Amino acid sequence: MQLDLTNPPNATCISSPYLSLPKGGAAVRSTTWRWDDAARTLSWTVAGGELLAPSTPTLYSEVVAVLFTPGAPAPVRASVRALAKGGTVVF
C-alpha cells in the first residue's frame, strides 16, 4: 500500500473492515496517518478493533516509511515499525 500524504496532508486507512466475529459482532480498525511538513514527521494513530481477539490477523502489521524529496539523490527509508498502537517516524 502506498499513501500520498502531500495533498491533503492526512489520510485514513481502514483495515479489516466489517470483520465478522463468532459472537455475531463486527469490528473495524482504522489507521489515521498525519504528515507534518515543517517537522518532517509522519505519525499514525490506530482506533477501533476493540472487539477483535488479539490473535485475529490483520491486513497490515508493519510499516516502512519512505520520504521522497524532489532533487534528493535518493529516498530516505525508515526502519520497520509496528502499526498496532500508532507511532512516529522523524526524517
N, C-alpha and C positions, 0 to 999 in steps of 0.2 A: 504494500500500500504506500502511496506517495501522497503527501499533503502539501499543497502550496499555501503557505500561511501569509503571503505577502499582501493579498488584497481580497477579502478583508483579512486582518491580522489574526483572526480567531477561527477555529473550526471545531466541530463536534463530530466524533466518530461513534456510531452505535455498533457495539459488538454483541453477538449472540441475541439479536432482537427476538423477543417473544418466545423464548425457550420454554417449552412445556416441561413442567416438573411433575414427578409422581404424585404430589399432593394435590394436583389439579390447579396449581397457581401458575404464574408466569413471572419472568424476570427479564429486565433489561439492564444492561450495564453500558454506560456511556463514558467516553473519554473526551474531555474538552482540552484542546490544545491552544496555547497562547504564545505569541511571539512578541518580545519586547525589542524593537529595533535598536533603540538607544543603548540598552544594556547587553544586546546580542545574546539574549536568553530565551530558550524555549522551555516552557513549563507545561505541565498537564495535571489535570485532576481527574479522578475516577469517581463516578457516582452510580448508585443503584446496585442491583445484583445481590441485595441482601438475602433474597430467597434462594440464591444459588448455593449448593453444597460446596465446601472447599475443594472437593475432588472433581467438580464439574469442569470439563475442558473449556477453554476459551479460544476464540479465533486468533487473538494476538496476545502474547505474554511478554514480549520484549520489544524494545525499540532501539534503533541505531540512528541517531540524528546526524544529518549531513548538511553543512552550510555551504551553499553555492554563492559566491560573491563575484559580481561582474569584474573582470580584469584580474582576478586572482589566478595564480598559476595552477592551482588545484583546489578541489573542495576540501573543507575541514571536516573530518569524521570523528564523532564522539565514540566513547566506548559503549558497549551494550548495557542498557538499563532495563530494569523490570518495570512493567506498566501497572501492575496490580494496585498500587496505592498512590500513584501520582509521583511526580518528580520534577527535576530541573536539570537542564544542560546549559552551561555558560560557555560560549565560544570566545 
